[in-house]
C-alpha cells in the first residue's frame, strides 16, 4: 500500500469514526497455535477475540475488537500483524 492509499484510508476512517472508537479487525491464518498466540500478543489482553475454524480445520478466522485511539493506531496493528507468516487481513 502506498502513502496515497494510506492517506485516503485514514481520511475514510476519520469520517466514519469518532476517536476513541471500537474497531473490528478480521484476519485469516493457518490453524497454528503459535501464529494465533502471536496475533493475540499484538493486541493484548484488553482486546476481544473470536475464533472460528474453517470446515476442514486448516484455517482459523479471527475477529478482534479493540478500542482504538485514532486511525494511525489501526495501521500500526495491521503492520505488526502483517509480519505473521501467511496471515490475510480483511
C-alpha positions in Angstrom: 0.0 0.0 0.0 1.5 3.3 -1.0 1.3 6.6 1.0 -1.6 8.0 -1.1 -3.7 4.9 -0.4 -2.9 5.1 3.3 -3.9 8.8 3.4 -7.2 8.1 1.6 -8.0 5.2 4.0 -7.0 7.4 7.0 -9.5 10.1 5.8 -12.2 7.5 5.4 -11.6 6.1 8.9 -11.7 9.6 10.3 -15.0 10.3 8.5 -16.6 7.1 9.9 -15.3 7.0 13.4 -15.0 9.4 16.3 -12.0 8.6 18.3 -11.6 6.8 20.6 -13.7 4.1 19.0 -14.0 0.3 19.0 -12.6 -1.0 15.7 -13.1 -4.5 14.3 -10.2 -6.3 12.7 -10.5 -9.5 10.7 -7.8 -12.0 9.9 -7.5 -15.5 8.4 -4.4 -17.6 9.2 -3.3 -21.2 9.4 -4.7 -23.0 12.4 -1.4 -22.8 14.2 -1.5 -22.1 17.9 1.8 -20.2 17.7 0.6 -17.9 15.0 -2.7 -17.3 16.8 -0.8 -16.6 20.0 1.4 -14.1 18.1 -1.7 -12.3 16.9 -3.1 -12.1 20.5 0.2 -10.6 21.7 -0.1 -7.8 19.2 -3.5 -6.8 20.5 -3.1 -7.6 24.2 -5.5 -8.6 26.9 -7.9 -5.7 26.5 -9.0 -6.8 23.0 -11.9 -9.2 22.4 -11.1 -12.2 20.3 -13.5 -14.5 18.4 -12.0 -17.5 16.5 -13.7 -19.8 14.0 -12.2 -22.8 12.4 -12.7 -23.5 8.7 -14.7 -26.5 7.7 -11.6 -28.7 7.2 -9.8 -27.1 10.2 -6.8 -25.9 8.3 -7.5 -22.2 8.8 -8.8 -20.0 11.5 -10.7 -16.8 11.1 -10.0 -14.3 13.9 -12.2 -11.3 14.6 -10.6 -8.8 17.0 -12.4 -5.8 18.6 -10.4 -3.2 20.4 -10.7 0.4 21.5 -8.5 2.4 19.2 -7.4 6.0 19.9 -7.0 7.0 16.2 -6.6 5.8 12.6 -2.9 5.6 12.9 -3.3 3.0 15.8 -5.2 0.8 13.4 -2.4 1.0 10.8 0.1 0.1 13.5 -1.8 -3.1 14.4 -2.1 -4.1 10.7 1.6 -3.6 10.1 2.5 -5.7 13.1 0.1 -8.4 12.1 1.4 -8.5 8.6 4.7 -9.9 10.0 3.0 -13.2 10.9 3.7 -15.6 8.1 0.7 -16.4 5.9 -1.8 -14.1 7.6 -4.5 -12.5 5.5 -6.0 -9.2 6.7 -9.6 -8.5 5.6 
